[in-house]
Amino acid sequence: MSWRIVNFVHTKQLSAVVGSSALSPPRVAMASLCRADFLLLPVVSEHAMVMLSARDIARLCVTSSRFHRASACLVRGAMEAQHALVIVGGTIGDLRALENTPSACSVDLRHVDARRVEHGSVFCRIYVGRCAHLVTEAQDPPAGGDSWSLRVELKKGNYSLSVFGWRNPAHGILDLFCDGVRVTPASGFDWCGPHTACHVFRTAAIHVKWTGTHHLIGTTSRTNADGRRRTRYWMCLSRLKFEQG
């Protein structure tokens, strides 16, 4: 029989069960379950699964043989509720690893091999605007249709994204996609400017649907640079930063 936790709990009710309204919701849920394992019924409890951490489940499993037998079910439920995925045969250790996935990420694009070329020229060391102190990696020579990719580890949730780089009269428009979903405006991030200067674009409300590895693709297929220029699709970036909230 597959045991699950009854969908019974509200914070006030649980506080009454354990005799302490000062406990936080996760601690309340765990304490009430430890004190009353009659709640262990073949009913799914989404509320409890969202609150229980790997540490909570490990503590539950030493309180009762019934909880110990249900550990795989508890882990699976917590993974589904909190991380929108399930690891086949997953353990409490796997759940803990998911909990330790970063909720923020910064990628230095000036480093060699920070990105993989998907289409176009290879990345080379570039002096932005021919300024010796502005150094990064860019596809050289640039062309319409250039694209690159990178992978980031992120926890499920909502994020903002900041893209740091330089504007220049010969720079193109950047379009970014995360797991196949556009994260930049329809107009893209236009890095063309009257002179070489540092700049940052920010976008919010990026929804990361699951905890784990995510695939980011950047493309430069458009430009507002002067059509008389020999190169009009330069894309000189320095850093990407994901922040949760």
TABELJO-V896311 format. One record per pair of residues at least 4 apart in sequence whose C-alpha atoms are under 8 Angstrom apart, sorted by the first residue. I is the first residue (numbers start at 0). J is the second residue. Records with the same first field share a line. If there is no record, write none. Layout:
# TABELJO-V896311
I = J + J
This chain:
# TABELJO-V896311
0 = 41
1 = 41 + 69 + 72
2 = 39 + 40 + 41 + 42 + 69 + 72
3 = 39 + 40 + 41 + 42 + 43 + 44 + 69 + 72 + 73
4 = 38 + 39 + 40 + 41 + 42 + 43 + 44 + 47
5 = 38 + 39 + 40 + 41 + 42 + 43 + 44
6 = 42 + 43 + 44 + 45 + 46 + 47
7 = 44
8 = 12 + 13 + 28 + 46 + 47
9 = 13
10 = 14 + 24 + 27 + 28
11 = 15 + 20
12 = 16
13 = 17 + 27 + 28 + 31
14 = 18 + 19 + 20 + 21 + 22 + 27 + 31
15 = 19 + 20
16 = 31
17 = 27 + 30 + 31 + 34
22 = 26 + 27
23 = 27
24 = 28 + 50
25 = 29 + 50 + 51 + 52
26 = 30 + 55
27 = 31
28 = 32 + 47 + 50 + 51
29 = 33 + 51 + 55 + 59
30 = 34
31 = 35
32 = 36 + 38 + 39 + 59
33 = 59 + 62
36 = 63 + 66
39 = 65 + 66
44 = 48
45 = 49 + 76 + 80
46 = 50
47 = 51
48 = 73 + 76 + 77 + 80 + 81
49 = 77 + 80 + 81
51 = 55 + 56 + 77
52 = 56 + 77 + 94 + 95
53 = 57 + 74 + 91 + 92 + 94 + 95
54 = 58 + 95
55 = 59
56 = 60 + 70 + 73 + 74 + 91
57 = 61 + 91
58 = 62
59 = 63 + 66 + 67
60 = 64 + 65 + 66 + 67 + 68 + 70
61 = 66 + 67
62 = 66
63 = 67
64 = 68
65 = 69
66 = 70
69 = 73
70 = 74
71 = 75 + 88 + 89 + 90
72 = 76
73 = 77
74 = 78 + 89 + 90 + 91 + 94
75 = 79 + 85 + 86 + 89
76 = 80
77 = 81 + 82 + 94
78 = 82 + 83 + 84 + 85 + 86 + 94
79 = 83 + 84 + 85
81 = 155
82 = 97 + 154 + 155 + 209 + 210
83 = 155 + 208 + 209 + 210
84 = 209 + 210
85 = 89
86 = 93
89 = 93 + 94
90 = 94
91 = 95
92 = 96
93 = 97
94 = 98
95 = 99
96 = 100
97 = 154 + 210 + 211
98 = 154
100 = 152 + 153 + 154 + 210 + 211
101 = 152 + 153 + 154
102 = 153 + 154 + 242 + 243
103 = 153 + 240 + 241 + 242 + 243
104 = 151 + 152 + 153 + 240 + 241 + 242
105 = 238 + 239 + 240 + 241
106 = 113 + 238 + 239 + 240
107 = 113 + 237 + 238 + 239
108 = 113 + 114 + 135 + 136 + 236 + 237 + 238 + 239
109 = 113 + 134 + 135 + 136 + 236 + 237 + 238
110 = 135 + 136
111 = 122 + 136
113 = 149
114 = 147 + 148 + 149
115 = 147 + 148 + 149
116 = 120 + 121 + 122 + 146 + 147 + 148
117 = 145 + 146 + 147 + 148
118 = 144 + 145 + 146 + 147
119 = 138 + 141 + 142 + 144 + 145 + 146
120 = 138 + 139 + 140 + 141 + 145
121 = 137 + 138 + 139
122 = 136 + 137 + 138 + 139
123 = 136 + 137 + 138 + 139
124 = 134 + 135 + 136 + 137
125 = 134 + 135 + 136 + 137
126 = 130 + 131 + 132 + 133 + 134 + 135
127 = 131 + 133 + 134 + 135 + 165 + 195 + 235
128 = 133 + 167 + 195
129 = 133
130 = 134
135 = 235 + 236 + 237
136 = 235 + 236
137 = 233 + 234 + 235 + 236
138 = 145 + 233 + 234
140 = 230
141 = 145 + 230 + 231 + 232 + 233 + 234
142 = 219 + 220 + 230 + 231 + 232 + 233
143 = 219 + 220 + 221 + 232
144 = 218 + 219 + 220
145 = 218 + 219 + 220
146 = 216 + 217 + 218 + 219
147 = 216 + 217 + 218
148 = 214 + 215 + 216 + 217
149 = 214 + 215 + 216
150 = 212 + 213 + 214 + 215
151 = 212 + 213 + 214 + 215
152 = 210 + 211 + 212 + 213
153 = 207 + 210 + 211 + 212 + 213
154 = 207 + 209 + 210 + 211
155 = 206 + 207 + 208 + 209 + 210 + 211
156 = 206 + 207 + 208 + 209 + 243 + 244
157 = 204 + 205 + 206 + 207 + 243 + 244
158 = 203 + 204 + 205 + 206 + 207 + 241 + 242 + 243 + 244
159 = 201 + 202 + 203 + 204 + 205 + 241 + 242 + 243 + 244
160 = 201 + 202 + 203 + 205 + 239 + 240 + 241 + 242
161 = 199 + 200 + 201 + 202 + 239 + 240 + 241
162 = 199 + 200 + 201 + 236 + 237 + 238 + 239 + 240
163 = 197 + 198 + 199 + 200 + 236 + 237 + 238 + 239
164 = 197 + 198 + 199 + 235 + 236 + 237 + 238
165 = 190 + 195 + 196 + 197 + 198 + 199 + 235 + 236 + 237
166 = 170 + 190 + 191 + 192 + 193 + 194 + 195 + 196 + 197 + 198 + 235
167 = 190 + 191 + 192 + 193 + 194 + 195 + 196
168 = 191 + 192 + 193 + 194 + 195 + 224 + 225
169 = 191 + 224 + 225 + 228 + 230 + 231 + 232 + 233
170 = 189 + 190 + 191 + 192 + 222 + 224 + 231 + 232 + 233 + 234 + 235
171 = 189 + 190 + 191 + 219 + 220 + 221 + 222 + 223 + 224 + 231 + 232 + 233 + 234
172 = 187 + 188 + 189 + 190 + 191 + 219 + 220 + 221 + 222 + 223 + 232 + 234
173 = 187 + 188 + 189 + 190 + 217 + 218 + 219 + 220 + 221 + 234
174 = 181 + 182 + 183 + 184 + 187 + 188 + 217 + 218 + 219
175 = 181 + 182 + 183 + 187 + 215 + 216 + 217 + 218
176 = 180 + 181 + 182 + 183 + 215 + 216 + 217
177 = 181 + 182 + 213 + 214 + 215 + 216
178 = 213 + 214 + 215
179 = 214 + 215
182 = 202 + 205
183 = 187 + 188 + 202
184 = 188
188 = 200
189 = 222 + 223
190 = 234
191 = 222 + 223 + 224
219 = 232 + 234
220 = 232
221 = 232
222 = 231 + 232
223 = 231
224 = 228 + 231 + 232
225 = 231
226 = 231
